[in-house]
Amino acid sequence: MLGFAIRRILMLVPVFLAVSVIIFLMIHLLPGDPIDNLLKIGAGPEQRAALTAKYGLDRPLYEQYALWLGNVLQGDFGTAIVQRRPVASLIGQALPYSLALGGLALVMSTVLGVTVGVIAASAKGSWLDQGLMGGVLFGSMLPNFWIGLLLILIFSVSLGWTPVSGARGWESLILPVVTIGLGGTALVARVTRVAMIDAQSRDFVMLLHAKGVHPVVIQLRHVLRHALIPVVTILALRIGWILGGAVTVEVVFARPGLGSLLIKSLNQHDYPVVQASLLILAMAVLLGTLLGDLLQAAMDPRIRDGLK
Amino acid sequence: MLLEVKDLSLSIGILRLLDRVSFAVDRGQVLGLVGESGSGKSLTALALTGLVRRIGGVVTGGVILFDGQDLAGLPEPALRRLRGKRIAFITQNPMSALDALKTIGDQVDQVARLHLGLSRRAARARTVEILTRLRIPDAAQVARAYPHQLSGGMKQRVVIAMALAADAELIIADEPTTALDVTVQAQIVMILADLVRQRQIGLILITHDMGVVAQICDLVCVLYAGRVAESGPVETLFAAPRHPYSAALIGCIPREGMAPGALKGIPGGVPSAAAYGDACCRFAERCPRADALCRRTRPPERIEGGMTVACHHPLPLLSAAPEVAR
């Protein structure tokens, strides 16, 4: 297991480097110039040149890249050009909000999605299964921001139970978490159900029945373990998405977060912030995949032995 | 009598898959349930402990007397308490019969913990003891291994260990050797035969291998298309099969000194369940002795010389038919 983990972690290094190059180049290929946002109206070419030199934007690209990567590896993401603050502090401010929102939404979609999937698979073909899967399908068709607005309308405006927007106190987390969590729940429920039904039909299940094991124990201790392996893969892929992809929900609820920071910085061509945010999100995806692989290996001895 | 099945009929949906099947097996006996694929052997095995309900099977008639109690009408929870405890099951394919994510030990322990109420530690000690008795080397280490780390023959021994873990009185083995190498097949068959003798277990051995039947069975029940063709003591059947189908099955066993090309198959195939006729002999289409009577009347069961045979024109009693070599 330890050897497996070390191999997987080492494999991340080249991927991380490739991702950093791509992010760096993509930003510099974008049209537009951050200096435009900083210059006062009527400023002359001398002022432009001075500012460009100040931020190192006049140097060759590979030099800029090497400088940037070297600093990043030491935890220094540079200074935001437009927002004029250390990038690390901007991200440090936004990240906890994203982590709380994304983490709770992930927990919600895992717990609820797996539960719904197990119930539906156990009652396969019944009205309960069809009802649950119909609800899940309906839920996954609705766009995030619309669910958010609907929830605000019901729980904040009509019932007055939760704050309409903002990020103060745990109450303000409820609706955004539910909004994002519902989409994940639908996905996890569907994957769990299919994986459960697949595992239920395998030979070892009949032998468990022949051993006199209670059907509930068979479902939860044996079949579910097999079904969770594909579910873990899906969840791992969602980690990155949930951190950065919550932009619409952050806008609807007027919450700070990594997604909002990224969009704002993109609009302002604030390179250092965009680069750092993208890098953090890419890291989240990579770490999510790593976590998924490690969890799978922890769950399946065949993967640990390199057979699958 | 340990197990007595009388006139067992079973349907899945509109298909009537078993039609008045009867047989019996006592402690210390091995009953061979034989027939080609599709004859209803595995279904019969699943029907005995109600497992057939999991694939939609419904017992429509007959009784399954186990130690005097009729299992056919027993509710699921009562059957579940019997399964694995008094009646154990050995499945066809050991490769896929074990849970790939659990250790061998956990899976064998499960039976004793569930049915005998043993603690984790006591169950493991018992598991290691049983595995050792089944001649598995380093049993304690094997108990910590996962199924994919064992060979097919080892896995089948593990499945047999599960059958022994709660001291079952009846073991139903559904083609326990078909998925294994020939060399390993013989070992598994000998293990089962020894268990029956030592522990006075009743064993129902489902197989299409007449060689195995001749080796270890005391009784044999030949199934064809969901009906019993012939049943009785194995020596009598091999000495003088009365049903043309039994004779044909025996004719399919390769023997020493056989002339090249002398090995015969049985022409045609088992009819599909949807095409089962009711008022006829279902073997008539493939039978050299069939006539018009066979095609319009179900053959009655005759009991003669210790054998039960369902045939209008059985082969002669106590003298081998010309096509069956002695």
Interface residues (C-beta under 8 A of the other chain):
Chain A: R202 D203 F204 M206 L207 L208 H209 A210 K211 G212 V213 H214 H222 R225 H226 M299 D300 P301 R302 D305 L307
Chain B: T49 L51 R54 R80 R81 L82 R83 G84 K85 A88 F89 T91 N93 S96 A97 L98 D99 A100 L101 K102 Q110 V111 L114 H115 Y146 H148 Q149 V159 M162
